[in-house]
Amino acid sequence: MLDLSSFDLSTIPVTENMIDAEKVAHVQLQNPLEHALLVLTKTGYNAVPVLDLDGRFCGIISKSDIVEAMFGIEQIEVEQLYSKTVEDVMKDDIPTVHMSDSLEKALHVLIDYSFACVLDDRDKMVGIYTRREILKQLRNEFYQQRS
């Protein structure tokens, strides 16, 4: 049985294993939906962060957000890819974590989202923390206990 008593999530900073912002695929508010769909398709991600021109976090956009925006009353309206922007369809009520937060807070976000954006005190995105990263930490803790 895995003993996690020594694995205190409240003491591990969220920045410890985050993916730096420079390595994170993202789109900007004024990008057309076509661009966002290309980024999502080429990277293989279902969702990416949306940033403003200064790198501040504004929300996320997903493939399903884009597809939903294309649904008309009787047909799929492909022209929406060119006439709407990311800002028109993104979700902006997304929970985030800050650099000073612990992994425990990120874990609460990761229950409902595949990644949590890590922000500085000016809401600039400095990285993301993913479910994959927390699972890797748990795996490492498990193997350390076995040896």
Salt bridges, closest charged atoms under 4 A:
ASP52 OD2 - ARG56 NH2 3.17
ASP54 OD2 - ARG56 NH2 3.32
ASP65 OD1 - LYS91 NZ 2.48
ASP101 OD2 - LYS105 NZ 3.56
ASP120 OD2 - ARG122 NH2 3.66
ASP123 OD1 - HIS98 NE2 3.59
GLU133 OE2 - LYS136 NZ 3.47
